[in-house]
Amino acid sequence: MNNSVTNTARLLGAGLRALLVLTVLCGVLYPLAVTGAAQVLFHDQANGSEVKADGEVVGSELIGQRYDLPLKKGQETASPDLKWFQPRPSNGLGENTVNTQYKLLLSGATNLSGDNKDLIRQVKDAKAAVIKDNSTADHRVKPSDVPADAVTSSGSGLDPHISPAYADLQVHRVAAKNHLDVRQVQKLVDAHTDGRTLGFIGEPRVNVLKLNIALKDLTGTS
């Protein structure tokens, strides 16, 4: 009996010591080591790839933003503020209706098939809007000029990038709305066009947030 109690106590003690050691090792030391290494080696990425302007965090280079005018009375959907470069559509899953503390778009695709009537209508409406919004007095956008990313959302619905073709398409409109020379704005787009990762992965892209920050600096607007 005494041996049985002693053995049980010894096993319990060993188990508790193992629990304590593993808790400290896996629950404290390992997370601290990984967090410390991430902060040293990948500081920006570990903190959400934040983008700052005028000393303040204005967003993340990994999440797209909308650039819209304030809602007018009776409007359900805000109109785009055409003095800024616009991102690709963010159809996805719609807006967050559960946690209303934050006004966020939920990440996700529309999951509509290529022959879905709603998707076809969305694309046609978006294409017409792109042509109308980006045509100026001295520059007419043709339907063949509109790239796919101007009228379709990404798989996440929160893509922060647009194609160089879509950025180029917006140059004349942005220049006209901000009273800038077209060449100035085109130079801005070219400077913010990133090539393929490692030279062969993905496609060239333009980060809309970073481009609009540079546009803001160029125009001196707040």
C-alpha positions in Angstrom: 0.0 0.0 0.0 2.8 2.4 1.0 4.7 1.5 -2.1 1.6 2.2 -4.3 1.1 5.6 -2.7 4.7 6.4 -3.0 4.8 5.4 -6.7 1.7 7.4 -7.4 3.1 10.5 -5.7 6.3 10.1 -7.6 4.5 9.9 -10.9 2.3 12.9 -10.1 5.4 14.9 -9.1 7.2 13.9 -12.3 4.1 14.9 -14.3 3.8 18.2 -12.6 7.5 19.0 -13.1 7.2 18.1 -16.8 4.1 20.3 -17.1 5.9 23.2 -15.5 9.0 22.8 -17.6 7.1 22.4 -20.9 4.8 25.4 -20.0 7.8 27.6 -19.4 9.6 26.3 -22.4 6.8 26.2 -25.0 4.5 28.8 -23.5 7.0 31.5 -22.4 10.6 31.0 -23.8 9.7 29.8 -27.3 7.1 32.6 -28.0 9.5 35.2 -26.6 12.3 33.8 -28.8 10.2 33.8 -31.9 8.7 37.2 -31.2 12.2 38.6 -30.5 13.6 37.2 -33.7 10.7 38.5 -35.8 11.1 42.0 -34.3 14.8 42.0 -35.1 14.8 40.3 -38.5 11.3 41.2 -39.9 10.3 44.2 -37.8 7.9 45.8 -40.4 6.2 42.5 -41.3 5.9 41.4 -37.7 4.0 44.6 -36.9 1.4 44.3 -39.7 3.4 46.0 -42.6 2.1 49.4 -41.4 2.3 52.3 -43.7 2.9 55.8 -42.1 2.3 59.3 -43.4 3.2 62.4 -41.5 4.2 60.3 -38.6 0.9 58.5 -38.3 -0.1 55.0 -39.3 -2.6 55.3 -42.2 -3.0 51.6 -43.1 -1.2 48.4 -44.0 0.4 47.7 -47.3 -1.3 44.3 -47.2 -4.9 45.5 -47.0 -6.7 47.6 -49.6 -8.6 50.7 -48.7 -11.5 52.6 -50.3 -11.2 56.3 -51.3 -14.8 57.5 -51.3 -16.7 60.7 -50.8 -18.9 61.0 -47.7 -22.3 59.5 -48.1 -25.0 61.9 -49.2 -28.5 61.8 -47.9 -30.4 58.8 -49.5 -27.2 57.2 -50.8 -26.6 53.5 -49.9 -23.2 53.3 -51.5 -20.6 56.1 -51.4 -19.3 57.5 -54.6 -15.5 57.2 -55.3 -13.4 60.3 -54.7 -12.0 60.7 -58.2 -9.1 62.9 -57.2 -7.4 59.7 -55.8 -6.3 56.5 -57.5 -9.0 53.9 -57.0 -8.4 50.3 -55.9 -10.0 47.3 -57.6 -13.6 46.5 -56.6 -14.1 44.9 -53.1 -17.2 42.8 -53.6 -16.3 39.9 -51.4 -18.6 38.9 -48.6 -19.9 42.4 -47.8 -19.5 44.5 -44.6 -19.1 43.3 -41.0 -22.4 43.3 -39.3 -21.4 41.3 -36.2 -18.7 43.4 -34.5 -19.9 46.9 -35.3 -17.1 48.4 -33.3 -15.0 48.3 -36.5 -16.2 49.2 -39.9 -14.4 46.6 -41.9 -15.0 44.7 -45.1 -15.1 40.9 -44.6 -12.5 39.1 -46.6 -13.7 36.6 -49.2 -14.5 36.1 -52.8 -18.0 36.4 -54.4 -17.8 32.7 -55.4 -19.9 33.5 -58.5 -19.4 31.5 -61.6 -18.3 33.0 -64.8 -21.8 32.8 -66.3 -23.6 34.1 -63.2 -26.0 36.9 -64.2 -25.2 38.9 -61.1 -21.4 38.7 -61.8 -22.0 39.7 -65.5 -24.1 42.6 -64.4 -21.5 43.7 -61.8 -18.7 43.6 -64.4 -20.7 45.5 -67.1 -21.7 48.2 -64.6 -18.1 48.5 -63.2 -16.7 48.7 -66.8 -19.2 51.5 -67.7 -18.3 53.4 -64.5 -14.5 53.0 -65.2 -14.9 54.4 -68.7 -17.1 57.3 -67.6 -15.1 58.2 -64.5 -11.7 58.1 -66.2 -12.6 59.9 -69.5 -11.6 63.5 -69.5 -12.1 66.4 -71.8 -8.9 65.6 -73.8 -8.7 61.8 -73.1 -11.3 59.2 -73.9 -11.1 55.8 -72.3 -12.0 52.9 -74.7 -13.6 49.7 -73.5 -10.6 47.8 -74.7 -8.4 49.9 -72.3 -10.1 48.5 -69.2 -8.1 45.8 -67.6 -9.7 42.9 -65.7 -8.7 44.1 -62.2 -10.6 47.3 -62.8 -13.9 45.4 -62.9 -13.4 42.3 -60.7 -12.5 41.8 -57.1 -9.6 39.6 -55.9 -10.0 36.3 -54.1 -9.8 38.1 -50.7 -11.7 41.2 -51.8 -9.1 43.3 -50.0 -6.3 43.4 -52.6 -4.0 46.4 -51.9 -2.6 46.4 -55.4 -3.8 47.2 -58.9 -2.1 46.4 -62.2 0.1 49.0 -63.9 -2.4 49.0 -66.7 -5.2 50.1 -64.3 -3.0 52.7 -62.7 -2.1 54.1 -66.1 -5.7 54.3 -67.1 -6.4 56.6 -64.1 -3.5 59.0 -64.7 -5.5 61.5 -66.9 -8.4 61.6 -64.5 -6.2 62.1 -61.4 -4.1 64.8 -63.2 -7.3 66.7 -64.2 -8.9 66.5 -60.8 -5.8 67.7 -59.0 -4.8 70.2 -61.7 -1.5 68.5 -62.4 0.4 67.7 -65.5 -0.2 64.3 -66.9 3.5 63.6 -67.1 3.9 64.3 -63.4 1.3 61.8 -62.4 2.6 59.2 -64.9 6.0 59.6 -63.4 4.5 59.0 -60.0 2.9 55.8 -61.1 6.1 54.5 -62.7 8.0 55.2 -59.5 5.5 53.2 -57.5 5.3 50.2 -59.9 6.8 47.1 -58.3 8.2 44.4 -60.5 7.8 40.6 -60.2 9.0 39.2 -56.9 12.6 37.8 -57.4 12.1 38.7 -61.1 9.7 35.9 -62.0 7.1 35.4 -59.3 3.7 37.1 -59.7 2.9 40.1 -61.9 4.0 43.8 -61.8 1.8 45.8 -59.4 1.1 49.1 -57.8 0.3 49.6 -54.1 -2.7 52.1 -54.2 -2.1 53.3 -50.6 1.5 54.2 -51.2 0.7 55.8 -54.5 -2.0 58.0 -53.0 0.3 59.0 -50.2 2.8 60.1 -52.8 0.1 61.9 -54.7 -0.9 63.7 -51.5 2.6 64.8 -51.0 2.8 66.0 -54.6 -0.4 68.1 -54.3 0.2 69.2 -50.8 -3.4 68.3 -49.8 -4.4 67.1 -46.4 
